[in-house]
Structures are given as structure tokens and as C-alpha cells.
């Protein structure tokens, strides 16, 4: 879903387990109210809710939000069209998400190796 050029424009996803809505907003360049709206529109997007109904997103949620953002903002899909695309390609999306996670981890490991060599 995400083209490499779009991936380079967005910040690198840090190696954390959970992200707050504010952090995800910055990582995906989408306002928090948009994220809350997308939760209602895309059933796949379900952040963990903890004390006080605070949302905590996981890495796969951030990647999915970036895919949704790409469909809506870059490719010009409507919300309904993006929802269908995400629902119809879940197996394909899982594969793409896995590839993105592997690329992300590899980049982080290369950065760490560079720091250790310095």
C-alpha cells in the first residue's frame, strides 16, 4: 500500500510497544480528531483503551493508519473506497505490513550498528 517515497516523508516509527494518540498524530501527520474518526470508520483499527479511556496504539496500528492516510490523501480514495480496499486486501495488507515492519526493524538495526561503530 505505502510506496517507499511516502514512507520516507513520514517520520520513522520508534521501537516502542505502545504509542499515545498524540505520538501517532505526529508519526502519521494526521490530527488526533481524525484518528478518532477513522477508528469509527475502519473496523480493523482498534487501539487498546486503558484507564480513563486513553488510547494506546501498537506498531501495526501505526502502519495501518499510514496505509489509510495513503489511500485517502495520496491516492484520492473516499472513506468508503478506502474501507473496501482495506477490507478486501486484509491478507495482502498483512503481508505488506510484515514487509514494512521488517524494513523498519532493519533500518533501526543498521542505525544502531552505525552508532555502535562510532
LOBAMAR-375440 format. One record per residue: x, z, y negated of N, C-alpha, C in turn; residue in one letter. Coordinates in steps of 0.1 Angstrom, whole numbers, padded with zeros to 4 digits, always signed. Example, Ala and Ser with C-alpha at 12.3 -4.5 7.8 and 13.67 -1.06 7.14 Angstrom:
REM residues 2
+0132+0078+0057+0123+0078+0045+0132+0078+0033A +0128+0071+0022+0137+0071+0011+0129+0079+0000S 
END
This chain:
REM residues 118
+0008+0000+0012+0000+0000+0000+0009+0000-0013X +0017+0010-0014+0026+0011-0026+0037+0001-0024X +0039-0007-0035+0050-0016-0035+0063-0008-0039X +0075-0012-0035+0086-0005-0039+0088-0004-0054X +0084-0014-0062+0085-0013-0076+0077-0002-0082X +0065+0000-0077+0056+0011-0082+0062+0024-0078X +0068+0025-0066+0074+0037-0062+0085+0042-0071X +0093+0032-0076+0104+0036-0085+0100+0041-0098X +0088+0036-0103+0083+0040-0116+0078+0055-0116X +0073+0060-0105+0068+0073-0104+0080+0083-0100X +0079+0095-0104+0089+0105-0101+0091+0107-0086X +0102+0111-0081+0105+0114-0067+0097+0127-0064X +0091+0127-0052+0084+0138-0047+0094+0149-0042X +0093+0161-0048+0103+0171-0044+0100+0176-0030X +0110+0182-0024+0109+0186-0010+0102+0200-0009X +0090+0201-0014+0082+0213-0013+0071+0211-0003X +0065+0222+0002+0054+0221+0011+0041+0219+0004X +0039+0227-0007+0026+0226-0014+0029+0223-0029X +0019+0216-0035+0021+0213-0050+0008+0217-0056X +0009+0222-0069-0003+0225-0077-0009+0213-0082X -0021+0214-0088-0027+0202-0094-0019+0197-0106X -0013+0206-0113-0005+0202-0124+0007+0194-0120X +0014+0199-0109+0025+0192-0104+0022+0178-0099X +0011+0177-0092+0006+0164-0086+0002+0155-0098X -0004+0160-0108-0007+0152-0120+0005+0146-0126X +0016+0153-0127+0029+0148-0132+0035+0138-0123X +0035+0141-0110+0041+0133-0100+0034+0119-0098X +0021+0119-0100+0013+0107-0099+0009+0101-0112X +0013+0107-0123+0009+0102-0136-0006+0100-0137X -0014+0110-0133-0028+0110-0134-0033+0124-0139X -0043+0124-0147-0047+0137-0153-0054+0145-0142X -0053+0159-0144-0060+0167-0134-0075+0165-0131X -0082+0162-0142-0096+0160-0140-0099+0147-0132X -0090+0137-0133-0091+0125-0125-0089+0129-0110X -0079+0137-0107-0076+0142-0093-0089+0149-0088X -0095+0157-0095-0107+0164-0091-0118+0154-0088X -0119+0144-0096-0130+0134-0094-0127+0126-0081X -0114+0122-0079-0110+0115-0067-0113+0123-0055X -0112+0136-0055-0115+0144-0044-0129+0142-0039X -0138+0140-0049-0152+0138-0046-0155+0124-0040X -0147+0114-0045-0149+0100-0041-0142+0096-0029X -0131+0102-0025-0123+0098-0014-0123+0110-0003X -0131+0108+0007-0132+0119+0017-0119+0123+0024X -0109+0114+0024-0096+0117+0030-0088+0127+0022X -0091+0128+0009-0083+0136+0000-0090+0150+0000X -0083+0159+0007-0088+0173+0008-0077+0183+0007X -0074+0187-0006-0063+0197-0008-0067+0210-0002X -0058+0218+0002-0060+0232+0006-0065+0240-0006X -0076+0248-0004-0080+0257-0015-0078+0271-0011X -0071+0278-0020-0068+0292-0018-0075+0301-0028X -0070+0313-0029-0076+0323-0037-0080+0318-0051X -0092+0321-0055-0097+0316-0068-0099+0301-0069X -0101+0295-0057-0104+0281-0056-0093+0272-0061X -0081+0277-0061-0069+0269-0066-0065+0259-0055X -0063+0247-0060-0059+0236-0051-0044+0235-0049X -0041+0233-0036-0027+0231-0032-0026+0218-0024X -0019+0209-0029-0018+0196-0023-0005+0195-0014X -0006+0188-0003+0006+0186+0005+0012+0173+0003X +0024+0170+0008+0031+0158+0006+0022+0146+0009X +0015+0146+0020+0007+0134+0024-0004+0132+0014X -0009+0143+0008-0019+0142-0002-0014+0134-0015X -0001+0138-0018+0005+0132-0030+0007+0117-0027X +0011+0113-0015+0013+0099-0012+0000+0092-0012X -0011+0098-0007-0024+0092-0007-0029+0090-0021X -0026+0100-0030-0031+0098-0044-0023+0087-0050X -0010+0085-0047-0003+0074-0052-0008+0061-0047X -0013+0061-0035-0019+0048-0029-0032+0045-0037X -0040+0056-0039-0053+0054-0046-0050+0049-0060X -0040+0055-0067-0037+0051-0080-0032+0037-0081X -0025+0033-0071-0020+0019-0070-0032+0009-0068X -0041+0013-0060-0053+0004-0058-0061+0003-0070X -0063+0014-0077-0072+0014-0089-0065+0008-0101X -0053+0013-0104-0046+0009-0117-0038-0003-0116X -0031-0006-0105-0022-0017-0103-0030-0030-0098X -0038-0027-0087-0044-0039-0081-0058-0042-0086X -0064-0033-0094-0077-0035-0101-0089-0033-0092X -0088-0025-0081-0099-0022-0073-0109-0013-0081X -0122-0014-0077-0131-0004-0082-0130+0008-0073X -0137+0019-0077-0137+0031-0068-0142+0028-0055X -0153+0021-0054-0160+0017-0041-0150+0009-0033X -0144-0001-0039-0135-0010-0032-0123-0003-0027X -0117+0006-0035-0106+0014-0031-0110+0023-0019X -0122+0029-0020-0127+0038-0009-0128+0030+0004X -0133+0018+0003-0134+0010+0015-0121+0006+0021X -0112+0002+0012-0098-0001+0016-0091+0010+0023X -0092+0022+0017-0086+0034+0023-0092+0038+0036X -0106+0036+0037-0113+0040+0050-0110+0029+0060X -0109+0017+0056-0107+0006+0066-0093+0005+0071X -0084+0010+0064-0070+0009+0068-0063+0022+0071X -0071+0032+0077-0065+0045+0079-0054+0045+0089X -0055+0037+0099-0043+0036+0109-0031+0030+0102X -0034+0019+0095-0023+0013+0087-0017+0022+0077X -0026+0029+0070-0021+0039+0060-0013+0050+0066X -0016+0054+0078-0008+0064+0084+0006+0059+0087X +0007+0047+0091+0020+0041+0093+0027+0039+0080X +0021+0035+0070+0027+0033+0057+0031+0047+0051X +0023+0057+0053+0026+0070+0048+0039+0075+0055X +0039+0073+0068+0051+0077+0076+0063+0070+0071X +0062+0057+0068+0074+0050+0063+0078+0055+0050X +0069+0058+0041+0072+0064+0028+0078+0077+0029X +0073+0086+0038+0079+0099+0040+0093+0098+0045X +0096+0089+0054+0109+0086+0059+0118+0082+0048X +0114+0072+0040+0122+0067+0029+0125+0079+0019X +0115+0087+0016+0117+0098+0007+0127+0108+0012X +0126+0111+0025+0135+0121+0031+0149+0115+0031X +0150+0102+0035+0163+0096+0035+0170+0097+0021X +0162+0093+0011+0167+0094-0003+0172+0108-0007X +0164+0118-0003+0167+0132-0006+0180+0136+0002X +0181+0131+0014+0193+0135+0022+0205+0128+0016X +0204+0115+0012+0215+0108+0005+0219+0115-0008X +0209+0120-0015+0213+0127-0028+0220+0140-0025X +0215+0147-0014+0222+0160-0010+0236+0157-0006X +0238+0147+0002+0251+0143+0007+0261+0140-0005X +0255+0133-0015+0263+0130-0027+0267+0142-0034X +0258+0152-0035+0261+0164-0042+0271+0172-0034X +0270+0172-0021+0280+0180-0013+0293+0174-0013X +0295+0161-0014+0307+0154-0015+0314+0156-0029X +0306+0159-0039+0312+0161-0052+0319+0174-0054X 
END
